[in-house]
């Protein structure tokens, strides 16, 4: 139960004051201490300068006997009035003004809500109003909770932990997962501190904090549309309804410089684990060669277990699905099936959104426009080891490598050329591959 008074509580206080109840009586009704009621009234009551019918506000001690005229001088707007004491500007302009203060303000109930003279008084009144009191309380509460509640030593300690890791390309979430006991604050607080410029790093140093509008990408030329017959996204959904237990694999291409080397990426959606293979050219044959190599490394049984169904886009490099689906593929179409290949609808990359999101991590290390021509498969494997060791919130703060090893065994990950990287050694910046 909240220790603060609610708006309903304040309405009861206002009603009790109008009925001239004591603080003790109001407190018993609310189940509070009487001092709580007294403090509430003293803190949130407000001044009201008002008179009564036909009499304006005037708190001067001489107001009854005063006969002064023309107090405002030549600028008076009521020069025809019999005396200045009936003017609402009298107290502000008269040199003889002496304020009279009602002594009732200095003893309980401290306010004029139930005063018998309220309708005949032209002095400054002291009023408690539930609505205004609650608004003032809410503003004070909100203001008290803003700002940074941290000493300089704490900020210096947190800065020493997060700055080196952010400079390696790690996100706040990754750092928080691995150092929550040392940081001793929430993940949101870290973002607030960075927003307030309390650390050496700024928002611009965070990989996803600042975004730029993507440039227009010219549509790529597609070939062999007949390969997609019976393999479109609608067919894929029907297939998955019949085989809901099949783990999904998504496949795509990451382009470096136009016409140069490129990557083929394979993403295991269930575990967020990703493989990447360097290719000399973006051709259909290079894709088929990679799958044949994987089939040989893993063996038929493990390959079938890992790749039951593949979803990819309409790129020309994926335009020979039968060669991917079948072992010992021939022109006649005979061969042993090892997987099923399906295609997203044209211009709808979100249908394989998981792999597209994971490509953002690759682009932190290999930004768009970067040439892959000087890279080797060993460089790409190193990059993927760092990415697969990067912990994800959706995996319950485990890394894809840990999750993949849990499902398929660490031996399977080693066969694929993958190994873990210590959390604080992860680098997701171009410096990882600089030689």
C-alpha positions as CSV (number, residue, x, y, z in Angstrom):
1,X,0.0,0.0,0.0
2,X,1.4,3.4,-0.9
3,X,2.5,5.7,1.9
4,X,1.4,8.8,-0.1
5,X,-2.0,10.4,0.2
6,X,-4.2,9.8,-2.8
7,X,-6.5,12.3,-4.5
8,X,-9.5,10.6,-2.7
9,X,-7.7,11.1,0.6
10,X,-7.2,14.8,-0.1
11,X,-10.9,15.2,-1.0
12,X,-11.7,13.8,2.4
13,X,-9.3,16.3,4.0
14,X,-11.0,19.2,2.1
15,X,-14.4,18.0,3.1
16,X,-13.4,17.6,6.8
17,X,-12.0,21.2,6.8
18,X,-15.2,22.6,5.4
19,X,-17.1,20.7,8.2
20,X,-14.7,22.2,10.7
21,X,-13.4,18.8,11.8
22,X,-10.3,18.5,13.9
23,X,-7.1,17.0,12.5
24,X,-7.6,14.0,14.8
25,X,-11.1,13.3,13.4
26,X,-9.9,13.5,9.8
27,X,-6.8,11.3,10.6
28,X,-9.0,8.6,12.1
29,X,-11.2,8.6,9.0
30,X,-8.2,8.1,6.8
31,X,-6.3,5.8,9.1
32,X,-3.3,8.2,9.3
33,X,-1.5,10.1,12.0
34,X,-2.9,13.6,12.8
35,X,0.5,15.1,12.1
36,X,0.3,13.8,8.6
37,X,-2.9,15.8,8.1
38,X,-1.3,18.9,9.6
39,X,1.8,18.7,7.4
40,X,-0.3,18.1,4.3
41,X,-2.4,21.2,4.9
42,X,0.6,23.4,5.8
43,X,2.6,22.2,2.7
44,X,-0.1,22.4,0.1
45,X,-2.4,25.3,1.1
46,X,-2.2,28.4,-1.1
47,X,-2.8,32.1,-0.8
48,X,-5.9,33.6,-2.3
49,X,-6.3,37.3,-2.7
50,X,-10.1,37.8,-2.9
51,X,-12.7,40.1,-1.4
52,X,-16.5,39.5,-1.3
53,X,-19.6,40.7,-3.0
54,X,-19.2,44.4,-3.9
55,X,-15.9,44.7,-2.0
56,X,-12.5,44.1,-3.7
57,X,-9.4,42.5,-2.1
58,X,-7.8,44.9,0.4
59,X,-5.5,43.7,3.2
60,X,-4.3,47.1,4.4
61,X,-4.7,47.7,8.2
62,X,-6.1,51.2,7.4
63,X,-8.7,50.0,4.8
64,X,-11.8,51.0,6.9
65,X,-10.7,54.5,7.9
66,X,-8.6,55.4,4.9
67,X,-9.9,58.3,2.8
68,X,-7.0,58.7,0.4
69,X,-7.6,59.5,-3.3
70,X,-5.5,59.6,-6.4
71,X,-3.0,57.1,-5.1
72,X,-2.2,55.9,-8.7
73,X,-1.6,59.5,-9.9
74,X,-2.5,60.5,-13.5
75,X,-2.7,56.9,-14.6
76,X,-5.7,55.9,-12.4
77,X,-8.4,54.1,-14.3
78,X,-11.0,54.8,-11.5
79,X,-10.4,58.5,-10.9
80,X,-14.1,59.0,-10.2
81,X,-14.2,56.6,-7.3
82,X,-14.9,58.2,-3.9
83,X,-11.7,56.7,-2.4
84,X,-8.8,54.4,-3.4
85,X,-9.5,51.7,-0.7
86,X,-12.2,50.2,-2.9
87,X,-9.7,49.7,-5.8
88,X,-7.9,46.4,-6.4
89,X,-4.7,48.4,-7.1
90,X,-4.7,50.3,-3.8
91,X,-2.3,47.9,-1.9
92,X,0.2,47.9,-4.7
93,X,0.5,51.6,-5.2
94,X,-0.1,53.2,-1.8
95,X,3.0,54.3,0.2
96,X,1.1,54.0,3.5
97,X,0.1,50.4,2.9
98,X,0.6,48.1,6.0
99,X,-0.6,44.5,5.6
100,X,-3.0,43.0,8.1
101,X,-2.6,39.3,8.6
102,X,-5.3,37.2,10.1
103,X,-4.1,35.5,13.3
104,X,-6.2,32.4,12.5
105,X,-3.5,31.4,10.0
106,X,-1.1,30.6,12.7
107,X,-3.2,28.1,14.6
108,X,-5.1,24.9,13.6
109,X,-6.6,24.4,11.1
110,X,-4.3,27.0,9.5
111,X,-6.7,27.6,6.6
112,X,-9.8,29.6,6.0
113,X,-12.0,26.8,4.5
114,X,-14.5,26.8,7.4
115,X,-14.0,30.3,8.7
116,X,-17.3,32.0,9.7
117,X,-16.0,35.4,8.4
118,X,-15.0,34.0,5.0
119,X,-17.9,35.8,3.3
120,X,-17.1,39.2,4.9
121,X,-13.3,39.2,4.7
122,X,-11.2,41.2,2.3
123,X,-7.8,40.0,3.7
124,X,-5.5,37.5,2.1
125,X,-7.0,34.0,2.6
126,X,-5.2,30.7,3.0
127,X,-7.1,27.9,1.3
128,X,-6.7,24.1,1.0
129,X,-8.0,22.7,-2.3
130,X,-7.7,18.9,-2.9
131,X,-7.2,19.2,-6.7
132,X,-4.5,21.8,-6.5
133,X,-2.8,20.0,-3.6
134,X,-2.7,16.8,-5.6
135,X,-1.3,18.5,-8.7
136,X,1.4,20.2,-6.6
137,X,2.3,16.9,-4.9
138,X,2.5,15.1,-8.2
139,X,4.8,17.8,-9.7
140,X,7.1,17.7,-6.6
141,X,7.2,13.9,-6.7
142,X,8.1,13.9,-10.4
143,X,10.8,16.5,-9.9
144,X,12.3,14.7,-7.0
145,X,12.7,11.6,-9.2
146,X,14.5,13.3,-12.1
147,X,18.2,13.9,-12.4
148,X,21.1,11.6,-11.6
149,X,21.3,10.0,-8.1
150,X,25.0,9.0,-8.2
151,X,28.2,10.2,-6.6
152,X,31.3,11.0,-8.7
153,X,33.1,7.9,-7.5
154,X,30.3,5.6,-8.8
155,X,30.2,7.3,-12.2
156,X,34.0,7.0,-12.5
157,X,33.8,3.2,-11.6
158,X,31.0,2.5,-14.1
159,X,32.8,4.5,-16.8
160,X,35.9,2.4,-16.4
161,X,33.9,-0.8,-17.0
162,X,31.7,0.2,-19.9
163,X,33.8,2.6,-22.0
164,X,36.5,0.1,-23.1
165,X,33.8,-2.5,-24.0
166,X,31.7,0.0,-26.0
167,X,34.8,1.0,-27.9
168,X,35.1,-2.7,-28.9
169,X,31.7,-2.5,-30.5
170,X,29.7,-4.1,-27.7
171,X,26.2,-2.9,-26.8
172,X,24.9,-1.8,-23.4
173,X,22.8,-5.0,-23.1
174,X,25.8,-7.2,-23.7
175,X,27.9,-5.3,-21.2
176,X,25.1,-5.3,-18.6
177,X,24.5,-9.1,-18.9
178,X,28.2,-9.8,-18.1
179,X,28.8,-7.1,-15.5
180,X,25.5,-6.5,-13.8
181,X,27.0,-7.3,-10.3
182,X,29.8,-4.8,-10.9
183,X,27.7,-2.0,-12.4
184,X,25.0,-2.1,-9.6
185,X,22.5,-0.2,-11.6
186,X,19.9,-1.0,-14.2
187,X,20.4,-1.2,-18.0
188,X,18.1,1.8,-18.5
189,X,20.2,3.9,-16.0
190,X,23.3,3.3,-18.1
191,X,21.5,4.7,-21.2
192,X,20.4,7.7,-19.1
193,X,24.0,8.3,-17.9
194,X,25.2,8.2,-21.5
195,X,22.4,10.5,-22.6
196,X,23.5,13.0,-19.9
197,X,27.2,12.8,-21.2
198,X,28.6,11.5,-17.8
199,X,30.9,9.0,-19.5
200,X,33.7,9.2,-22.1
201,X,31.4,7.5,-24.7
202,X,28.4,9.2,-26.3
203,X,25.3,8.1,-28.0
204,X,27.1,8.2,-31.3
205,X,29.4,5.4,-30.1
206,X,26.5,3.0,-29.5
207,X,26.0,0.8,-32.6
208,X,22.2,1.1,-32.8
209,X,21.5,4.4,-30.9
210,X,22.0,6.6,-34.0
211,X,20.4,5.5,-37.2
212,X,20.8,6.8,-40.7
213,X,18.1,6.5,-43.4
214,X,19.2,3.6,-45.7
215,X,20.0,4.6,-49.3
216,X,17.9,3.5,-52.2
217,X,19.0,0.2,-53.5
218,X,18.5,-0.6,-57.1
219,X,16.5,-3.8,-57.6
220,X,18.7,-6.7,-58.7
221,X,18.1,-8.7,-61.9
222,X,16.5,-12.1,-61.2
223,X,16.7,-15.1,-63.4
224,X,15.1,-18.5,-63.7
225,X,11.7,-17.7,-62.2
226,X,10.5,-21.2,-62.9
227,X,12.6,-22.4,-60.0
228,X,10.1,-20.8,-57.6
229,X,7.1,-22.7,-58.8
230,X,5.8,-24.7,-55.8
231,X,8.4,-23.1,-53.6
232,X,7.0,-19.6,-52.9
233,X,6.2,-18.2,-49.4
234,X,2.6,-19.5,-49.4
235,X,3.9,-23.0,-50.2
236,X,6.5,-22.6,-47.4
237,X,3.7,-21.8,-44.8
238,X,1.7,-24.8,-45.9
239,X,4.8,-27.0,-45.6
240,X,5.6,-25.7,-42.1
241,X,2.0,-26.3,-41.0
242,X,2.5,-30.0,-41.9
243,X,6.0,-30.1,-40.3
244,X,5.9,-27.7,-37.3
245,X,8.8,-29.5,-35.6
246,X,11.3,-28.8,-38.4
247,X,13.9,-26.2,-37.3
248,X,14.0,-23.4,-39.9
249,X,17.2,-22.2,-41.6
250,X,17.4,-18.9,-43.5
251,X,19.9,-18.2,-46.2
252,X,21.1,-14.9,-47.7
253,X,24.0,-13.1,-49.3
254,X,26.1,-10.2,-48.0
255,X,27.7,-8.1,-50.7
256,X,31.0,-6.3,-50.4
257,X,32.2,-4.2,-53.3
258,X,30.2,-4.7,-56.5
259,X,31.6,-7.5,-58.5
260,X,34.1,-8.6,-55.8
261,X,34.0,-11.3,-53.2
262,X,30.8,-11.8,-51.1
263,X,29.5,-13.8,-48.2
264,X,26.8,-16.5,-48.1
265,X,25.2,-16.6,-44.7
266,X,23.2,-19.4,-43.1
267,X,21.1,-18.6,-40.1
268,X,19.6,-21.1,-37.7
269,X,16.5,-19.2,-36.5
270,X,15.8,-21.2,-33.4
271,X,19.3,-20.6,-31.9
272,X,20.3,-17.3,-33.7
273,X,23.5,-19.2,-34.7
274,X,24.9,-18.0,-38.0
275,X,27.5,-19.4,-40.4
276,X,29.2,-17.3,-43.1
277,X,31.2,-18.4,-46.1
278,X,33.4,-16.3,-48.3
279,X,32.9,-16.7,-52.1
280,X,34.9,-15.4,-55.0
281,X,31.8,-14.5,-56.9
282,X,28.0,-14.4,-56.3
283,X,27.1,-17.4,-58.5
284,X,24.8,-20.3,-58.2
285,X,27.7,-22.8,-58.4
286,X,29.5,-21.2,-55.4
287,X,26.3,-21.8,-53.2
288,X,26.0,-25.4,-54.4
289,X,29.6,-26.1,-53.6
290,X,29.2,-24.8,-50.0
291,X,26.3,-27.1,-49.4
292,X,28.1,-30.1,-50.8
293,X,31.1,-29.3,-48.6
294,X,28.8,-29.0,-45.5
295,X,27.2,-32.4,-46.4
296,X,30.6,-33.9,-46.6
297,X,31.9,-32.4,-43.3
298,X,28.8,-33.2,-41.3
299,X,27.8,-36.5,-42.9
300,X,24.3,-37.2,-44.3
301,X,22.6,-37.8,-41.0
302,X,23.8,-34.6,-39.3
303,X,23.2,-32.6,-42.4
304,X,19.6,-33.7,-42.6
305,X,19.1,-32.9,-38.9
306,X,20.5,-29.3,-39.3
307,X,19.0,-28.4,-42.6
308,X,15.5,-29.8,-43.0
309,X,14.0,-26.7,-44.6
310,X,15.7,-23.5,-46.0
311,X,14.1,-20.2,-46.7
312,X,15.9,-17.7,-48.9
313,X,15.3,-14.7,-51.2
314,X,15.0,-14.5,-55.0
315,X,18.7,-13.9,-55.7
316,X,20.1,-15.4,-58.9
317,X,22.7,-17.3,-56.8
318,X,19.9,-19.4,-55.3
319,X,18.2,-20.1,-58.6
320,X,19.1,-23.8,-58.7
321,X,17.2,-25.3,-55.8
322,X,17.3,-28.9,-56.9
323,X,21.1,-29.0,-56.7
324,X,20.8,-27.8,-53.1
325,X,17.9,-30.1,-52.2
326,X,19.2,-33.3,-53.7
327,X,22.4,-35.4,-53.2
328,X,24.0,-36.7,-56.4
329,X,21.8,-34.4,-58.4
330,X,21.5,-35.0,-62.1
331,X,19.6,-33.3,-65.0
332,X,16.9,-36.0,-64.7
333,X,16.1,-34.8,-61.2
334,X,17.0,-38.1,-59.6
335,X,18.8,-38.2,-56.3
336,X,18.4,-38.5,-52.5
337,X,16.6,-35.5,-50.9
338,X,18.6,-33.8,-48.1
339,X,16.5,-30.6,-47.6
340,X,13.6,-28.4,-48.9
341,X,14.2,-24.9,-50.4
342,X,11.6,-22.2,-50.4
343,X,11.6,-18.5,-51.5
344,X,10.3,-15.3,-49.9
345,X,7.9,-13.2,-52.0
346,X,9.7,-10.6,-54.1
347,X,10.6,-7.3,-52.3
348,X,9.6,-8.8,-48.9
349,X,12.8,-9.4,-47.0
350,X,10.9,-9.2,-43.7
351,X,9.6,-12.7,-44.4
352,X,13.1,-13.9,-43.4
353,X,13.6,-11.1,-40.8
354,X,15.7,-13.1,-38.4
355,X,18.7,-13.3,-40.8
356,X,18.3,-9.7,-41.9
357,X,18.5,-8.5,-38.2
358,X,21.6,-10.6,-37.6
359,X,23.3,-9.1,-40.7
360,X,23.4,-5.8,-38.7
361,X,26.1,-7.4,-36.5
362,X,28.1,-8.3,-39.6
363,X,27.8,-4.7,-40.9
364,X,29.3,-3.4,-37.7
365,X,32.5,-5.2,-38.6
366,X,32.2,-5.0,-42.4
367,X,30.3,-1.8,-43.1
368,X,28.5,-1.4,-46.4
369,X,30.9,-0.6,-49.3
370,X,33.8,-2.5,-47.6
371,X,35.7,-4.7,-50.0
372,X,36.0,-8.4,-49.0
373,X,38.7,-9.0,-51.6
374,X,41.5,-9.0,-49.0
375,X,39.7,-11.3,-46.6
376,X,40.1,-15.0,-46.1
377,X,37.7,-17.6,-44.8
378,X,39.8,-17.6,-41.6
379,X,38.9,-13.9,-41.2
380,X,35.2,-14.6,-41.7
381,X,35.3,-17.5,-39.2
382,X,36.9,-15.2,-36.6
383,X,34.2,-12.6,-37.2
384,X,31.4,-15.2,-36.8
385,X,32.9,-16.6,-33.6
386,X,32.7,-13.1,-32.1
387,X,29.1,-12.6,-33.4
388,X,28.0,-16.1,-32.2
389,X,29.4,-15.4,-28.8
390,X,27.5,-12.2,-28.4
391,X,24.7,-12.7,-25.9
392,X,21.1,-12.0,-26.9
393,X,18.1,-11.0,-24.8
394,X,15.7,-13.2,-26.7
395,X,17.9,-16.2,-25.9
396,X,17.5,-15.5,-22.2
397,X,20.9,-13.7,-22.2
398,X,22.8,-16.6,-23.7
399,X,24.9,-16.5,-26.8
400,X,24.0,-18.3,-30.0
401,X,27.0,-20.5,-29.6
402,X,25.8,-21.6,-26.1
403,X,22.3,-22.2,-27.4
404,X,23.4,-24.1,-30.5
405,X,25.8,-26.3,-28.4
406,X,22.9,-27.0,-26.0
407,X,20.7,-28.3,-28.8
408,X,23.2,-30.0,-31.1
409,X,26.3,-30.5,-28.9
410,X,29.6,-28.7,-28.9
411,X,31.1,-31.2,-31.2
412,X,28.7,-30.1,-33.9
413,X,29.8,-26.5,-33.5
414,X,33.5,-27.5,-33.8
415,X,32.8,-29.4,-37.0
416,X,31.4,-26.2,-38.4
417,X,34.6,-24.4,-37.5
418,X,33.1,-22.4,-34.6
419,X,34.6,-21.7,-31.2
420,X,33.5,-19.4,-28.3
421,X,35.0,-16.0,-27.5
422,X,35.2,-14.7,-23.9
423,X,32.5,-12.0,-23.3
424,X,34.9,-9.1,-22.6
425,X,37.1,-10.0,-25.6
426,X,34.2,-9.7,-28.1
427,X,34.9,-7.0,-30.7
428,X,32.1,-5.9,-33.1
429,X,34.0,-3.2,-35.0
430,X,36.1,-3.1,-38.2
431,X,39.3,-3.2,-36.0
432,X,38.6,-6.9,-35.5
433,X,39.8,-7.7,-39.0
434,X,42.5,-5.1,-39.4
435,X,45.9,-6.7,-40.1
